[in-house]
């Protein structure tokens, strides 16, 4: 780092109490593309700001967490979820004397590559991409997962100055390895992993290399368990009384307090109390069992609720039509030449042209798989933009 000497001494002093397994800001391995560092911000502080001001992060406010394109402003969006994970991660790190700044940066960036329409959108994109790969007998393009796509956003997607986010190796690793869906009572980092070799193949195949990355992975689960329940109650899919008494008594025992806040507090306290002065994270048996039961409850009563399941086929059809349309443009040289060289009255195509221009070499070359290009474009859409594109391109319009 090239910090101002006085500020570097201050950072060193502030992090002097960190245990040896925590990641110190002054020990960051840097970035894939070296840049002139800021004299008054550590690399991880700078990563936070680079994410917060990025276009992919801004779009998260209109991407689904659980409930598709919500009209109620109080329902959780993907941006709010990312902020929740960041807040919970920082709380855990501060209580365990870990690097909260690193954890916040990972948390804010962890879902930059998520699809529109939440996990239903991710399932749809997995199916669409798999269909095309089989049709083309393409064995090189990896199956779509949002953790890998988040790393692609960090490394490849360019802002208006044609610069990638280019976050630190530690943040890149935490993002691509943040998958928190499995039930994990115990989580220890892969401390000896070569951070500079981490790429999209690490998604769902590796644990984070830092304990702060592991905190984010745990916080991802903590953040959504209670909030998804709260949102489902607001949407009147379930009632608070539907939560089994054994879960209520373990995770949220006070009938006069908010269930979500109690669940978050219970899980944080248990994780901290069982992980103090350890180079790993661990829940107690009792709380871990309740957490697994809560996950199962949410899956059965919320995520598989007929109101949500009934939308999945529609989401697939919307994304499939959009995918087919833009892939056809890339595969048809005449259509591609036309949209690139003629003024566009078609708004979706105009946005697609801007996207292609922003992603020119070195992000995209003549060798870049066309399915990957269209995947990148579709995945970057918000719920609202995907619906608007579908309406513009495929809905019948009156001409008189």
N, C-alpha and C positions, 0 to 999 in steps of 0.2 A: 504494500500500500504506500501511497504518497500523501499520507495525512499531514496536516499541519502538526509539527512536533508537539506543541502544547496540547492539542486535541488528542493526539495519539497517546500521550501520557495519561490523559484523562480516561480514555477508553480502556487502556491497560489496567488502570486503577479500579475502574468500575467492574471489570471482569476478573479481577484478581481472585475473587472468592469462588469462581467457577471450579467445579471438580475437573480432573484431568480429561474425563471423557466428554465434556461439553466442548462445543466448537467456539473458539474465540474469534472475534471479528478480525483481529490482526493476523489470524492464521488462515484466512480464506485463500484458496488456490487460484482465485481470479476467475477469468472468463475465457471462453473459447476464442473470442476476438478481443485482444487486449485493448483497453481504452485508457485515456488519461483520467485517473480517478479524481474525485472531488476532495479538496483538502479538508472539508469540514463534515463529511459524511463517510461512514464506513461503507464497504461494499454492500453489506446487507441492508443498511439504511437506504442506500441508493436504489437497490432492487425494489424495495417497497414503493418508492416514489415512481420508478419506471413503470411498475405494474399499475399503480393507481391512475396514472395519466395516460395509459394506453387505450387504444380503441377497443381491443378485445375485452378488456375489463369493463369498459363503459357499457358494452352490449349485454353484459350479464344481468343488468337490471330488467331486461325484457326477455330473459330466458327462464324456462320453467325449472322449478325445484321439484315439486310433485304435481301441482295443479296447473294444467295447461292454460297459458295465456289468461291469467286471472284478471277479472275486472275489479275485484276487491283489492284495494291498495294495501291491505294489512296481511295479505297472504304472502308467504315467503317466496322470494325469487332467488335465482342463482347468485346474484350479487350479494343479497342479504345473507345467504348461506355462507358465502366466502368470508364475509365480515364476521359472522358468528364463529367460524372455525378459527379465524385469526385471533379473535378476542379470547376464546377458550384456550388456544395454544399458548398465548402470552401469559395467561393466568397460571397454567400448569408450569410453564418454564420458570416463571418468577418464584414460584413456591419450591421448585426443585433446584434452583440456582443454575438454570440453563440459559442459553442464549435466546431470549424472547424475540429479539429483532430478527434473527434468522428464521425462527418459527413463523413469525408474522409474514415475512416475505414469501415463504413457501405456501402458507395458507391462502394468501391473497391470489397467488398465481395458480393454485392447484386445479381449478376448473376452467381455465381459459380456453381449453379445447373441447368443452362440453357442447353437445348438440342442442338445437332448439327442441322443445317439448320433452326435456328431461330424459329419464331412462327409457321411456317409450321411444323417444327419438334416437337414442343410442342403439337400442335393439333394432330399430328400422334401418339405420345406417349399416349396422353389421350385416343384416340380411341382404340389403341392396348391394353392398360391396362384394359380399360373398357370391351373390348371383352372377355378377359381372366377371369376377375372377374365374369362376367355374366355366362360364360361357367362353371366355378368352383363353382358358387353360393357363391362367396367370398364377404362377407359384411364387412370385417375388414380392407382391404386395401383401403386407401383413394384415391380419384381421383388424377391423376398426375397434379401438378402445379409447376412451376419452383421455386417459392418463397419457398415452403416447401422443395423442393429438395435442394435448396441452404443451408437451415438449416441442412439437412441431411449431406451434404458435410462438413459443419463446425463441426458437432458433431460426425460423424461416420467415414469419410474417413481418412485413415492414411497415413502419409508420410513414407519414407524409414526407419525412426527410429521408426515406428509403433506408432506414436503419432498423435492424431487428432489435427485439428486447434485450437479447444478449445478457441474460442473467448469470450470476455466478454458478460455478460448478455445484456448490452445495445446494443451492436453490433448485437447479435443474434436476438434481438427483431426488430431492424431496418431492418434487412435483410428479415426476414420472413413476415414483414408487409409493404414491400416497394411497393406493387402493385399500379402502377400509371396509369393504363388504364382508370379508371372511370374519368369523367370530374368533377374536384373538384375545386370550386372557393375558398372554405373555408376549412381549415384543422386544427383541434386542437388535440393535443396528448391525449391519454388516460393516464393521469398523474398518476392515482391511481392504475394502473394495476400492478399485482404482476409479476415482471420480471422473477423471478425464476421459475414460473410455465408455462412460454411461451414455446410452442412446435409447431410442424408442423400444428396443427389444427388452429393456429392463422392466417395462410395464407388466405388472402381475407376475413377474418372474423373480423379482428381487425385493429385499427389504431396503429401507433407506440406509445410507452410510453414516448418518448422524443421528444422535438421539433426539435432536430437535425435529428432524424429519419424521421420526417415530411418534413424537408427540402430536404432530399434525395428523398423522394417520389415525391415531386414537381419537383426536378431537373431532375429526370428520364424523365419526360415528356418534360421539357425544352430542354434537350440535344438532343432528337431525332427528334423533329418537323422540324427544319430547316435543320439538317444534312441529314435526309432521303430525303428531297426535293433536296438538293444539289447532293447527290449520284444518285438520279433518273435522274437528268439532265445530269450528267456525263455518265450514262448508256444509255442516249438518249431515255429514256422511255417518258420523258416529256421535255418541254422547260421552261426556266425562264418566258417567256411571258405567259405561261399557268396559272400562279398564278393570281387569280382574283385581280383586281385593288384595291378593298376595303381592301383586306388582305394586299396587298403590301403597301398601304398608311398607314395602322395601325401598321403593324409589321416591315416593312422594307422600309421606305419611301425614303431613299437615293439611287438613281439609280446608283451612282458611287461606292457604297460599297457592299461588300459581303452580300448576302441575309441571309445566315445562321447566321453569326456573328451579324447582326442587330436583327434577331428574338431572339437570345439568350439574347442580351443586353436589348431589349425591355421588355421581360418577367421578367428578373432578376430585372430590375429597378422598374417595376410595383409592383412585389411581395414585394420587400424591402420597397418601399414607403408606401405600404398599410399594412405592418406588423410591423412597428417600434414600439418598447415598448409595444408590445402585446404578449400574451402567445399563440398565434395562428398565422397561415399564411393565407393571403388573397390576391386575385387578384382584381383589379377594374372590374366593370361590363363590360366596353368597351373592355379591353384586354382579359378578360375571354371569352367573346363572340367571339372575333377574334381567340382565341386559339382553341375553340371548332370547329369553321369553318375550321381552318387549319387542325385539326385532321380529320375532315370529308373529306376534299380535299385529304389529303394523303391516306386515306383509299380507296377512290374511284379511284384515279388516279395512285396510286403507289402500295399499298399492294394488290389491286384487279386487277392490270394490267394483261392482258392475259398472258404476258411473265412469270410472277411470279405464277399466278394461275395454269398455265399449268404444273408447276413442282410439285405441291402439291401431286398429285396422285403418281408420281414417288418416291417422298420422303417417302410417306407412305409405298409403296411396299418395298423399300430398308430397312427401319427400321423394318418392319413386318417380312421380311425374316431373318434378323439378329436375331430378337427377338425369332422367332420360333426355329432357329438353336441352340441358346445357352440355351433356356429353355428345349429343348429336351434332351440336355446333362445332365442338372440337374435332369430331371425327369426319366432318364434311368440309372439305377445304373451301368450297364455294360459299357455304353459309358462314364459315369463319371469316373469310375475306370480306364478305359483305358487312358483317356487323363491326369489323375492325376499321373499315374504310368509309362507311356511310353514316351520316347523322342518325342517331337513334331516337325514335319516338317511343320505343319499347323500354320502359324504365328498368325492368329486371336485366335486360341485355346491356343497358348503359352502365349499370352497377357492375355487371360481370366484366365488361371491358376495363373499367377502373381497377377492378381486382386483379385482372391479368397484368395490367401495366405496372401495378404496385409490386407484383410478385416476379417481375422479370429477373433474369440472371443476376445473382447466382442462385436465387431460390428455386426458380424454374428454368429448365433448359429444354432443348429439343428432345432430350431423353426422358424427361419426367413423365411418368405414367399418367395418361389422361383421366383415368378413374381417380387417381390421387388428387389431381387438380380440381375436379368437380366435387369430390368429397370435401376438400378444404373449403371450397366456396359455400357449399350447402351447410356444413357444420358451423361456419361462422355466422349464419343467419340467426336473428332473434325469432321468437315465436311469431311476433307481429309481422316481421318482414317476410318470413316464409309464407304466411297466410296471404299477405298482400301480393307477393309474386305469383302465387297460385291463382288468385283471383284475376290478376292482370293478364296472365297467360292463357288461362283455361276457362274462365267463366264467360258464358254467353252475354254479350252486350247489345243493348238496343241501338239501332242505327237511325231511328227516327223518333 
